[in-house]
Amino acid sequence: MRASHSAAALILGGSNPALVGTTGLSKDKLQGLKSLTRPKSAGGGPTPRKALSASLKPSSLATFEFRMSTGGHGLEWEGLVVSNVKGQAKQLGVQIGWKIYAVDGVMVRDGKEAWELLQDAQWQWRACNVVFVTDFRAIRAEQKMIAAHEAAAEVERLAKLPFSNNYDEKHLAQLKQEFTFQGYIEDVEDRGITLAQLQRMTNFSKDRCHRWRDAASPLVSRTSGRKLHLDFMNWCHLYDWLITPPCKAKGCSFVEMLTSQKQTPAFYLLHWWGDLVTNTMAIMKTHLEMRKLDESTPYWIASCACRPHSTQEDKILHDPTKTCFYKAMAACNNKIMVAIDAKTEYNGVANLLTRTWCVYELSVCLNLPNPQLDIVQASSPGVKASMVTQYLIDEEKDAEIRAVTTGYKAKADREKAFSLQIMEMGLNVQINMTQTSDPLERRRILNAIAQRELGEEPLEKHENYVTVNKRMHSLFALAFWRRTMSGAVSDTEMQRVQSKLIEALRNDTRLTSLDLDMAFMQGGWEKIKMLTGNAGLSPTLTELKLDLRETELVNENMVQLATGLPRDLEDLIMDLSGNEPIHNAGVEAFIAKAPSKLRGLQLELKKTSVGKELQAKQSSLSGMKEQIAYEAAKADRCTIFNLNPSPTRHMVMTVTKTKLAPPPEDK
């Protein structure tokens, strides 16, 4: 049998029930009574009133008629429970502790509604019928349930109230319950953190940050005073509410709240603290996927690795090699992952390149030997995730070994979505023009670079700023090298960036060693001329490695290539493989015009027209010179000059040197 009525309705008799307790009463006793109506809460969950209705029996209800023409009803109540009786109510036999259930056939929800119905009858001087619940046990059970509901509602209300500050006792209790001190890790550079550990931090924040507030000044934060949410929580918020408070008791780093084991990082993660935590994690995922790394790969993140209550670990020092940042980068084998923040409604793209702390950390890596940047741009509406690197990554190297050019094609596909705007920002970054939320920190950083007292007012201009800026430009130029130089020279925008990139390499007067890969680039010679033409490469270079495989070089290009090299160059490694038009005369012309200080020269001459004898000496400058001299003494040589008109009406001269075949012997 399907239940179609509430328990109270069944007790009261169908859809229009008579009042329980009135059965057997005469009609004049029932005059004025209305059909009972269900309270608003009757269709909901297990409310106290619904629970009471379900437990009612006919014997637990009593109805009395109050005649207002003879005076007041004499009832007093709290909630709906009778607290005092006098006058008419006392005469009728109403008892303290009963509960008002209905008035004039209307089931009442609260004391206010009962008062209004009784007052209405009193104003009209008419009789009024009141139904009482007389089961004290049921009433006490209902009151107990009401108290439990009110307590739960109060707990829920309090759980939504903001904490007074990030050291609120209840907040600290929540943190202590989830994160407990695991043990000290002595060296700051061994405190890497994994993506899974960061995910644990964000999961905790997501569930509890509704009680956190942005305590920053409105001058530095547009969300100042607002309740935090993971959708707009940045690293400053996370540092203030999650990282700093639990670390105070033990004076530890947050990584030491997660593990006591060394986690030597694979990459130093450089990011802007104003970026969303979720954005940084998305960039980490992109980096792991593109590098084919396991999610257990640790990254070094300053906010998690440094002890926030220590004044020593993240100090700004005049000697950058003594800082924790340098130590961490060295522990990562000089590998730095730069997380580029995306453009938002309120911020432009790549704010990292405009912030003093970020640029300062980046400048620290200039003191490392051959630092390697992985610059990652996360996906965003209309922008595909991409990563630029100076060299092929491991997967691309393997592909290149299996089939020539496939690795370079994979690299080009990986980098092609990377923004030219971000590249130009990197090539124009100026540390003395950057900003920070705390002016004192900017002062200390600029003075550290200028080698001045940290507390002094910073200078607007200083030669050290210029040096650091130029070195950072060349660092970015190397990272953007193939992404930029693989572009078409005919593209005006691309050519502008290419010119800035080459200028950045030329202006870095601290640069002594350089490795440039131009293999398989279309229009190779035109790009080589951009590199070696005009003022040429940086004059301070003493070591140079050039990969010029299949760049369409011919003999006539070799002299210009040689004369464009820095005059103080001492060691040169150059791969000319696949340039078939080059033969002995081209190599001879190159060596003849090479820098006078050149002491070491290694050439790779596979798939060229250079003779086997000269190729056998390709790893030694002196050996090649000896072979050239031997061939010159052994055979006659012929130099052929050709003058031909060009489309511009100028005469173009080409010079070709060849060996003459020996004359036939007389018989």
C-alpha positions as CSV (number, residue, x, y, z in Angstrom):
1,M,0.0,0.0,0.0
2,R,1.5,3.3,-1.1
3,A,1.7,6.0,1.6
4,S,0.0,9.2,0.4
5,H,-0.5,11.2,3.6
6,S,1.7,12.4,6.4
7,A,1.5,10.7,9.7
8,A,-0.3,13.7,11.2
9,A,-2.9,13.7,8.4
10,L,-3.6,10.0,8.9
11,I,-4.0,10.6,12.6
12,L,-6.3,13.5,11.9
13,G,-8.3,11.6,9.3
14,G,-7.7,12.0,5.5
15,S,-7.2,15.2,3.5
16,N,-9.7,17.2,5.5
17,P,-9.3,15.6,9.0
18,A,-11.3,16.4,12.1
19,L,-9.3,17.6,15.0
20,V,-7.8,14.8,17.0
21,G,-9.4,14.9,20.4
22,T,-12.7,16.2,19.1
23,T,-14.1,12.8,18.1
24,G,-17.5,12.3,19.8
25,L,-18.0,16.0,20.5
26,S,-21.3,17.6,19.7
27,K,-21.7,19.8,16.6
28,D,-21.9,23.0,18.7
29,K,-18.6,22.0,20.2
30,L,-17.1,21.8,16.7
31,Q,-18.5,25.0,15.4
32,G,-15.9,27.4,14.0
33,L,-13.2,24.7,13.6
34,K,-11.4,24.7,10.2
35,S,-9.6,21.9,8.4
36,L,-6.0,21.6,9.5
37,T,-3.4,22.6,7.0
38,R,0.1,21.2,6.8
39,P,3.0,23.4,7.9
40,K,5.4,24.6,5.3
41,S,8.2,22.4,6.6
42,A,6.1,19.2,6.2
43,G,7.4,18.4,2.7
44,G,11.1,18.8,3.6
45,G,13.6,16.7,5.5
46,P,13.4,15.3,9.0
47,T,12.5,18.6,10.7
48,P,11.6,18.5,14.4
49,R,8.0,19.3,13.7
50,K,7.8,16.6,11.1
51,A,9.3,14.1,13.5
52,L,6.8,15.2,16.2
53,S,3.8,14.8,13.8
54,A,5.0,11.3,12.9
55,S,5.1,10.2,16.5
56,L,1.6,11.6,17.4
57,K,-1.2,9.4,18.6
58,P,-4.9,10.5,18.9
59,S,-4.6,10.2,22.6
60,S,-1.7,12.7,22.7
61,L,-3.8,15.6,21.4
62,A,-6.4,17.6,23.3
63,T,-8.7,20.4,22.0
64,F,-10.1,23.2,24.1
65,E,-12.5,26.1,23.2
66,F,-11.5,29.5,24.5
67,R,-14.3,32.1,24.7
68,M,-12.8,35.5,24.1
69,S,-16.0,37.3,25.1
70,T,-15.4,36.3,28.7
71,G,-11.8,37.6,28.8
72,G,-8.3,36.7,27.7
73,H,-7.1,33.1,27.0
74,G,-4.7,33.1,29.9
75,L,-1.9,31.3,27.9
76,E,1.8,32.1,28.0
77,W,4.4,30.2,25.9
78,E,8.0,30.0,24.8
79,G,8.3,28.8,21.3
80,L,5.0,26.9,21.3
81,V,5.5,25.2,24.6
82,V,3.1,26.5,27.4
83,S,5.2,28.2,30.1
84,N,2.3,29.5,32.3
85,V,-1.5,29.2,32.6
86,K,-4.0,31.4,34.3
87,G,-7.6,32.5,33.9
88,Q,-9.5,30.6,31.3
89,A,-6.6,28.4,30.3
90,K,-6.2,27.2,33.9
91,Q,-10.0,26.7,34.3
92,L,-10.0,24.5,31.1
93,G,-7.2,22.3,32.5
94,V,-4.4,23.3,30.2
95,Q,-1.0,22.2,31.7
96,I,2.4,23.8,31.6
97,G,4.7,21.9,29.3
98,W,2.0,21.1,26.7
99,K,2.6,22.4,23.2
100,I,0.3,24.5,21.0
101,Y,-0.3,22.4,17.9
102,A,-3.2,24.2,16.0
103,V,-5.4,27.2,16.4
104,D,-8.8,27.3,14.7
105,G,-7.8,24.3,12.5
106,V,-4.5,25.9,11.3
107,M,-1.3,24.1,12.3
108,V,1.0,26.8,13.7
109,R,4.7,27.0,12.9
110,D,5.9,29.3,15.7
111,G,4.8,31.3,18.7
112,K,4.2,34.5,16.6
113,E,1.7,32.7,14.3
114,A,-0.1,31.3,17.4
115,W,-0.3,34.8,18.9
116,E,-1.7,36.3,15.7
117,L,-4.5,33.7,15.4
118,L,-5.4,34.0,19.1
119,Q,-5.3,37.8,18.9
120,D,-7.5,37.8,15.8
121,A,-10.1,35.8,17.8
122,Q,-9.8,38.1,20.8
123,W,-10.4,41.2,18.6
124,Q,-13.5,39.6,17.2
125,W,-14.8,38.5,20.6
126,R,-15.4,35.0,19.3
127,A,-14.7,31.5,20.4
128,C,-11.4,29.9,19.4
129,N,-10.4,26.3,19.3
130,V,-6.8,25.4,20.3
131,V,-5.3,21.9,19.9
132,F,-2.5,21.0,22.3
133,V,0.0,18.2,22.2
134,T,-0.1,16.6,25.6
135,D,2.6,13.9,25.2
136,F,5.4,15.3,27.4
137,R,7.9,12.7,26.1
138,A,7.3,13.6,22.4
139,I,7.5,17.3,23.3
140,R,10.9,16.9,25.0
141,A,12.2,14.8,22.1
142,E,11.1,17.5,19.7
143,Q,12.8,20.2,21.9
144,K,16.0,18.2,22.0
145,M,15.9,17.9,18.2
146,I,15.3,21.6,17.8
147,A,18.3,22.3,20.0
148,A,20.5,20.0,18.0
149,H,19.3,21.7,14.7
150,E,20.1,25.1,16.2
151,A,23.5,24.0,17.4
152,A,24.3,22.6,14.0
153,A,23.1,25.8,12.3
154,E,25.3,27.8,14.7
155,V,28.4,25.6,13.9
156,E,27.7,26.1,10.2
157,R,27.3,29.8,10.7
158,L,30.6,30.1,12.6
159,A,32.4,27.9,10.0
160,K,31.6,30.6,7.4
161,L,32.9,33.5,9.5
162,P,36.4,34.8,8.6
163,F,39.3,34.1,10.9
164,S,40.5,37.2,12.7
165,N,43.9,36.8,11.1
166,N,46.3,34.1,9.8
167,Y,47.3,33.1,13.3
168,D,43.7,32.6,14.6
169,E,43.7,29.6,17.0
170,K,41.0,27.7,15.0
171,H,43.0,28.3,11.8
172,L,46.2,27.0,13.4
173,A,44.3,24.0,14.7
174,Q,43.1,23.2,11.2
175,L,46.6,23.5,9.9
176,K,48.0,21.3,12.6
177,Q,45.5,18.6,12.0
178,E,46.5,18.4,8.3
179,F,50.2,19.3,8.3
180,T,52.6,18.2,11.0
181,F,56.4,18.8,11.2
182,Q,58.2,15.9,9.6
183,G,61.9,16.8,10.3
184,Y,64.6,19.2,9.3
185,I,66.3,19.1,6.0
186,E,69.7,20.9,6.5
187,D,70.5,22.4,3.1
188,V,67.9,24.7,1.6
189,E,68.8,23.5,-1.9
190,D,67.6,20.0,-1.0
191,R,64.0,21.2,-0.2
192,G,62.4,20.6,-3.6
193,I,58.6,20.1,-3.8
194,T,56.6,17.8,-6.1
195,L,53.4,18.5,-8.0
196,A,51.5,16.0,-5.8
197,Q,52.6,17.9,-2.7
198,L,51.5,21.2,-4.1
199,Q,48.2,19.5,-5.0
200,R,47.7,18.5,-1.4
201,M,48.3,22.2,-0.4
202,T,45.7,23.5,-2.9
203,N,43.2,20.8,-1.9
204,F,43.4,22.0,1.7
205,S,43.1,25.6,0.7
206,K,40.1,24.9,-1.6
207,D,38.1,23.4,1.3
208,R,39.0,26.1,3.9
209,C,39.9,29.4,2.2
210,H,36.3,30.7,2.6
211,R,37.4,31.8,6.0
212,W,40.6,33.4,4.8
213,R,40.7,37.1,3.8
214,D,43.0,39.1,1.6
215,A,44.8,41.2,4.2
216,A,46.8,43.2,1.7
217,S,46.3,46.9,1.2
218,P,43.9,48.1,-1.5
219,L,46.9,49.9,-3.0
220,V,48.6,46.6,-3.9
221,S,45.7,44.2,-4.2
222,R,42.4,44.5,-6.0
223,T,40.9,41.7,-3.8
224,S,41.8,43.5,-0.5
225,G,39.5,42.5,2.3
226,R,37.6,39.9,0.2
227,K,37.0,36.3,1.2
228,L,39.5,34.2,-0.7
229,H,38.7,31.5,-3.3
230,L,40.9,29.2,-5.2
231,D,39.8,30.8,-8.4
232,F,41.7,34.0,-7.6
233,M,44.2,32.8,-4.9
234,N,47.7,33.9,-5.7
235,W,51.0,32.9,-4.1
236,C,51.0,35.9,-1.7
237,H,47.7,34.6,-0.3
238,L,49.0,31.1,0.0
239,Y,52.2,32.2,1.7
240,D,50.3,34.3,4.3
241,W,47.6,31.8,5.2
242,L,49.0,28.3,4.5
243,I,52.8,28.5,4.4
244,T,53.9,30.9,7.1
245,P,51.6,30.1,10.1
246,P,52.4,26.4,10.6
247,C,56.2,26.9,10.2
248,K,56.6,29.3,13.1
249,A,56.6,26.8,15.9
250,K,59.5,24.8,14.5
251,G,61.2,27.5,12.5
252,C,61.0,25.3,9.5
253,S,60.2,25.5,5.8
254,F,56.8,24.2,4.5
255,V,58.6,21.4,2.6
256,E,59.7,20.2,6.1
257,M,56.0,20.0,7.0
258,L,55.6,17.6,4.1
259,T,58.7,15.4,4.3
260,S,61.9,14.9,6.2
261,Q,63.7,13.4,3.2
262,K,65.9,15.3,0.9
263,Q,64.2,16.2,-2.4
264,T,67.0,17.4,-4.7
265,P,65.2,19.5,-7.3
266,A,65.5,18.8,-11.0
267,F,64.5,22.4,-12.0
268,Y,64.4,25.8,-10.3
269,L,60.9,27.2,-10.7
270,L,60.9,31.0,-11.3
271,H,57.4,32.5,-11.1
272,W,55.6,35.7,-10.1
273,W,53.9,35.6,-6.7
274,G,51.0,37.6,-8.0
275,D,50.1,34.8,-10.4
276,L,47.4,32.4,-9.5
277,V,48.5,29.2,-7.7
278,T,46.4,27.2,-10.2
279,N,48.1,28.8,-13.1
280,T,51.6,28.0,-11.8
281,M,50.5,24.3,-11.3
282,A,49.1,24.2,-14.8
283,I,52.5,25.4,-16.1
284,M,54.2,22.7,-14.1
285,K,52.0,20.1,-15.6
286,T,52.7,21.4,-19.1
287,H,56.5,21.3,-18.4
288,L,56.3,17.8,-17.0
289,E,54.3,16.6,-20.1
290,M,56.6,18.2,-22.6
291,R,59.8,17.0,-20.9
292,K,58.2,13.5,-20.4
293,L,59.0,13.7,-16.6
294,D,57.3,11.9,-13.8
295,E,55.0,13.8,-11.5
296,S,57.3,13.0,-8.6
297,T,60.0,15.3,-10.1
298,P,60.8,17.9,-7.5
299,Y,61.0,21.6,-8.3
300,W,62.7,24.3,-6.1
301,I,60.1,27.0,-5.2
302,A,61.5,29.7,-2.9
303,S,58.2,30.2,-0.9
304,C,58.1,26.5,0.0
305,A,61.8,25.8,0.4
306,C,63.0,28.8,2.5
307,R,62.1,29.0,6.2
308,P,59.7,32.0,6.4
309,H,60.7,32.9,10.0
310,S,64.4,32.9,9.3
311,T,66.2,36.1,8.3
312,Q,69.2,34.2,6.9
313,E,68.0,31.8,4.1
314,D,66.5,34.2,1.6
315,K,68.7,37.2,2.3
316,I,69.7,39.6,-0.5
317,L,73.5,39.6,-0.6
318,H,76.1,41.6,-2.5
319,D,77.6,38.3,-3.6
320,P,74.9,36.4,-5.5
321,T,76.8,33.1,-5.3
322,K,76.2,33.1,-1.5
323,T,72.4,33.3,-1.8
324,C,70.0,30.4,-1.5
325,F,68.8,31.1,-5.0
326,Y,72.3,30.4,-6.5
327,K,72.7,27.2,-4.4
328,A,69.3,25.9,-5.5
329,M,70.1,26.6,-9.2
330,A,73.4,24.9,-8.9
331,A,71.7,21.9,-7.3
332,C,69.4,21.8,-10.3
333,N,72.4,21.5,-12.6
334,N,71.8,25.1,-13.8
335,K,68.3,24.3,-15.2
336,I,65.7,27.0,-14.6
337,M,62.0,26.7,-15.6
338,V,60.5,30.2,-16.1
339,A,56.7,30.2,-15.6
340,I,55.2,32.9,-17.8
341,D,52.0,34.2,-16.3
342,A,49.1,34.6,-18.8
343,K,47.2,37.8,-19.7
344,T,44.1,38.4,-17.5
345,E,41.3,40.9,-17.2
346,Y,43.4,42.9,-14.8
347,N,47.0,42.2,-15.7
348,G,49.0,42.1,-18.9
349,V,51.0,39.1,-20.0
350,A,54.4,38.1,-18.5
351,N,54.3,40.3,-15.3
352,L,57.2,38.2,-14.2
353,L,59.5,40.3,-16.5
354,T,58.4,43.5,-14.8
355,R,58.8,42.4,-11.1
356,T,62.0,43.2,-9.2
357,W,62.2,39.9,-7.3
358,C,61.7,37.8,-10.4
359,V,64.3,39.6,-12.4
360,Y,66.7,39.5,-9.5
361,E,66.4,35.8,-9.1
362,L,66.9,35.4,-12.9
363,S,70.0,37.6,-12.7
364,V,71.5,35.2,-10.1
365,C,71.8,32.5,-12.8
366,L,74.1,34.7,-14.8
367,N,76.9,33.6,-12.4
368,L,76.3,29.9,-13.3
369,P,78.3,28.1,-16.1
370,N,76.0,27.7,-19.1
371,P,72.5,28.2,-17.5
372,Q,69.6,26.6,-19.4
373,L,66.2,28.1,-19.5
374,D,62.9,26.3,-20.1
375,I,60.5,29.2,-20.7
376,V,56.9,27.9,-20.5
377,Q,53.8,29.7,-21.6
378,A,50.6,27.9,-20.3
379,S,47.5,27.5,-22.4
380,S,44.8,30.2,-22.1
381,P,41.8,31.2,-24.2
382,G,43.2,31.5,-27.7
383,V,46.8,30.6,-26.7
384,K,48.2,27.1,-27.0
385,A,50.7,25.8,-24.3
386,S,54.3,26.0,-25.5
387,M,57.9,25.9,-24.3
388,V,61.1,27.3,-25.7
389,T,64.5,26.0,-25.0
390,Q,68.0,26.6,-26.4
391,Y,68.6,23.0,-27.3
392,L,66.6,19.9,-28.3
393,I,65.0,18.1,-25.3
394,D,65.8,14.4,-24.8
395,E,62.8,13.2,-26.8
396,E,63.8,15.3,-29.7
397,K,67.4,14.2,-29.6
398,D,66.3,10.6,-29.8
399,A,64.0,11.4,-32.8
400,E,66.9,13.2,-34.5
401,I,69.2,10.2,-34.0
402,R,66.5,7.9,-35.6
403,A,65.8,10.3,-38.6
404,V,67.7,13.5,-39.4
405,T,65.6,16.7,-39.1
406,T,62.7,15.0,-37.3
407,G,63.9,16.2,-33.9
408,Y,64.2,19.8,-35.2
409,K,60.7,19.6,-36.6
410,A,59.4,18.5,-33.3
411,K,61.2,21.4,-31.6
412,A,59.7,23.8,-34.1
413,D,56.2,22.5,-33.4
414,R,56.7,22.7,-29.7
415,E,57.8,26.4,-29.9
416,K,55.7,27.8,-32.7
417,A,52.9,29.0,-30.5
418,F,55.2,30.9,-28.2
419,S,54.4,34.6,-28.3
420,L,56.7,37.1,-30.1
421,Q,55.5,39.7,-27.6
422,I,56.9,37.8,-24.7
423,M,60.2,37.3,-26.5
424,E,60.6,41.0,-27.1
425,M,59.8,41.7,-23.5
426,G,62.6,39.3,-22.5
427,L,65.0,41.0,-24.9
428,N,64.1,44.5,-23.4
429,V,63.9,43.6,-19.7
430,Q,65.5,46.3,-17.4
431,I,66.0,45.5,-13.8
432,N,66.2,49.1,-12.7
433,M,62.7,49.7,-14.3
434,T,61.0,46.8,-12.4
435,Q,58.6,47.2,-9.5
436,T,57.8,45.4,-6.3
437,S,55.0,45.7,-3.7
438,D,57.5,46.6,-1.0
439,P,59.8,49.6,-1.9
440,L,62.3,48.5,0.7
441,E,62.9,45.2,-1.1
442,R,63.4,47.0,-4.4
443,R,65.9,49.3,-2.7
444,R,67.9,46.4,-1.3
445,I,68.0,44.4,-4.5
446,L,69.1,47.4,-6.7
447,N,71.8,48.3,-4.1
448,A,73.0,44.7,-4.0
449,I,73.5,44.8,-7.8
450,A,75.2,48.2,-7.7
451,Q,77.4,46.9,-4.8
452,R,76.2,49.8,-2.5
453,E,74.9,49.8,1.1
454,L,71.6,48.0,1.0
455,G,69.7,50.6,3.0
456,E,70.7,53.6,0.8
457,E,68.3,55.2,-1.7
458,P,68.9,53.3,-5.0
459,L,70.4,55.0,-7.9
460,E,68.3,55.5,-11.1
461,K,71.3,54.6,-13.3
462,H,74.4,52.5,-12.6
463,E,76.8,50.7,-14.9
464,N,76.1,47.4,-13.1
465,Y,72.4,47.7,-14.1
466,V,73.5,48.1,-17.7
467,T,75.8,45.0,-17.4
468,V,73.1,42.8,-15.8
469,N,70.5,44.0,-18.3
470,K,72.7,43.1,-21.3
471,R,73.6,39.7,-19.9
472,M,69.9,38.9,-19.3
473,H,69.1,40.0,-22.9
474,S,71.7,37.5,-24.2
475,L,70.4,34.8,-21.9
476,F,66.9,35.2,-23.4
477,A,68.4,35.5,-26.9
478,L,69.9,32.0,-26.5
479,A,66.7,30.5,-25.2
480,F,64.7,32.1,-28.1
481,W,67.4,31.4,-30.7
482,R,65.8,28.7,-32.9
483,R,62.2,29.9,-32.3
484,T,63.2,33.3,-33.7
485,M,65.9,32.5,-36.3
486,S,63.9,29.7,-37.9
487,G,61.3,32.3,-39.0
488,A,61.2,33.8,-42.5
489,V,63.4,36.8,-43.0
490,S,60.7,38.2,-45.2
491,D,58.3,38.5,-42.2
492,T,58.7,42.1,-41.0
493,E,57.7,41.4,-37.4
494,M,59.9,38.3,-37.2
495,Q,62.9,40.2,-38.8
496,R,62.6,42.9,-36.1
497,V,62.8,40.3,-33.4
498,Q,65.7,38.5,-35.1
499,S,67.6,41.8,-35.3
500,K,67.0,42.5,-31.6
501,L,68.1,38.9,-30.7
502,I,71.4,39.2,-32.6
503,E,72.0,42.7,-31.2
504,A,71.5,41.2,-27.7
505,L,74.3,38.6,-28.3
506,R,76.5,41.3,-29.8
507,N,76.1,43.7,-26.8
508,D,77.0,41.2,-24.1
509,T,80.6,42.1,-23.4
510,R,80.8,39.4,-20.7
511,L,80.2,36.7,-23.2
512,T,83.3,34.6,-23.8
513,S,81.7,31.3,-25.1
514,L,78.8,30.7,-27.4
515,D,77.0,27.8,-29.0
516,L,74.7,28.6,-31.9
517,D,72.6,26.0,-33.8
518,M,71.5,27.1,-37.3
519,A,71.3,23.6,-38.8
520,F,68.7,23.1,-41.6
521,M,67.4,26.7,-41.4
522,Q,65.9,27.9,-44.6
523,G,67.6,30.9,-46.0
524,G,70.6,29.9,-43.9
525,W,73.2,32.2,-45.6
526,E,71.0,35.3,-45.2
527,K,70.7,34.6,-41.5
528,I,74.4,33.9,-41.1
529,K,75.1,37.3,-42.7
530,M,72.8,38.9,-40.1
531,L,74.9,37.2,-37.4
532,T,78.4,37.9,-38.8
533,G,77.7,41.1,-40.7
534,N,77.9,44.7,-39.5
535,A,79.7,44.8,-36.1
536,G,79.7,41.0,-36.0
537,L,79.4,38.9,-32.8
538,S,80.5,40.0,-29.4
539,P,84.2,41.0,-29.6
540,T,84.9,39.3,-26.3
541,L,84.2,35.8,-27.6
542,T,87.1,33.4,-27.4
543,E,85.2,30.1,-27.9
544,L,82.5,29.5,-30.6
545,K,80.5,26.5,-31.8
546,L,78.5,26.9,-34.9
547,D,76.2,24.2,-36.4
548,L,75.7,25.2,-40.0
549,R,74.5,21.8,-41.5
550,E,72.6,22.2,-44.7
551,T,72.4,26.0,-44.7
552,E,73.1,26.3,-48.4
553,L,76.6,27.6,-48.1
554,V,78.9,27.8,-51.1
555,N,82.6,28.5,-51.4
556,E,82.1,32.2,-52.0
557,N,80.4,32.5,-48.6
558,M,83.4,31.2,-46.7
559,V,85.5,34.3,-46.8
560,Q,82.7,36.6,-45.5
561,L,82.0,34.0,-42.8
562,A,85.6,34.0,-41.7
563,T,86.0,37.8,-41.7
564,G,82.8,38.2,-39.6
565,L,84.2,36.2,-36.7
566,P,85.4,38.0,-33.6
567,R,89.1,38.9,-33.9
568,D,90.0,37.5,-30.5
569,L,88.5,34.1,-31.2
570,E,90.8,31.3,-30.1
571,D,88.7,28.1,-30.5
572,L,86.2,27.3,-33.2
573,I,84.0,24.2,-33.8
574,M,81.9,24.4,-37.0
575,D,79.8,21.8,-38.6
576,L,79.5,22.3,-42.4
577,S,78.0,18.9,-43.2
578,G,75.5,18.8,-46.1
579,N,76.8,21.9,-47.8
580,E,77.8,20.1,-51.0
581,P,79.0,23.1,-53.0
582,I,81.9,23.6,-50.5
583,H,85.2,22.0,-51.6
584,N,88.9,22.4,-50.8
585,A,89.1,26.0,-52.1
586,G,86.3,27.2,-49.8
587,V,88.1,25.6,-46.7
588,E,91.4,27.1,-47.8
589,A,89.8,30.6,-48.2
590,F,88.2,30.3,-44.8
591,I,91.4,29.4,-43.0
592,A,93.3,32.2,-44.7
593,K,90.8,34.8,-43.5
594,A,90.2,33.3,-40.0
595,P,91.0,35.4,-36.9
596,S,94.8,35.5,-36.3
597,K,94.5,34.4,-32.7
598,L,92.7,31.2,-33.7
599,R,94.5,28.2,-32.2
600,G,91.9,25.5,-32.3
601,L,89.7,24.7,-35.3
602,Q,87.5,21.6,-35.8
603,L,85.4,21.3,-38.9
604,E,82.8,18.6,-39.8
605,L,82.9,18.2,-43.6
606,K,80.6,15.2,-44.3
607,K,78.6,15.4,-47.5
608,T,80.6,18.3,-48.8
609,S,82.9,18.3,-51.9
610,V,86.1,18.6,-49.8
611,G,88.7,16.0,-50.7
612,K,89.2,13.0,-48.5
613,E,92.8,14.0,-47.6
614,L,91.6,17.3,-46.2
615,Q,88.7,15.8,-44.5
616,A,91.1,13.4,-42.7
617,K,92.7,16.5,-41.1
618,Q,89.4,18.3,-40.3
619,S,89.9,18.2,-36.5
620,S,93.2,20.0,-36.5
621,L,93.9,23.6,-37.7
622,S,97.6,22.8,-38.1
623,G,96.9,19.6,-39.9
624,M,94.6,21.3,-42.4
625,K,97.2,24.0,-43.0
626,E,99.8,21.3,-43.7
627,Q,97.5,19.5,-46.1
628,I,96.7,22.7,-47.9
629,A,100.4,23.6,-48.2
630,Y,101.2,20.0,-49.4
631,E,98.5,20.2,-52.1
632,A,99.7,23.6,-53.2
633,A,103.3,22.3,-53.6
634,K,102.2,19.1,-55.3
635,A,100.1,20.5,-58.1
636,D,99.6,23.6,-60.1
637,R,96.7,25.8,-59.3
638,C,94.4,27.9,-61.4
639,T,92.4,30.9,-60.2
640,I,89.4,31.7,-62.4
641,F,87.8,35.2,-62.2
642,N,84.3,35.5,-63.6
643,L,82.5,38.9,-64.1
644,N,78.8,38.7,-64.7
645,P,76.1,41.3,-64.8
646,S,73.4,41.2,-62.1
647,P,69.7,42.1,-62.2
648,T,70.7,45.4,-60.4
649,R,73.0,46.3,-63.3
650,H,76.1,45.8,-61.2
651,M,79.0,43.5,-62.1
652,V,79.4,40.5,-59.8
653,M,82.8,38.9,-59.5
654,T,83.3,35.2,-58.5
655,V,86.6,33.7,-57.8
656,T,87.2,29.9,-58.1
657,K,90.5,28.2,-57.3
658,T,91.1,24.7,-58.8
659,K,94.0,22.3,-59.3
660,L,95.3,21.7,-62.8
661,A,95.8,18.1,-63.8
662,P,99.4,17.2,-64.2
663,P,100.7,17.3,-67.8
664,P,101.0,13.9,-69.6
665,E,104.4,12.3,-69.5
666,D,106.4,12.1,-72.8
667,K,106.6,8.6,-74.2
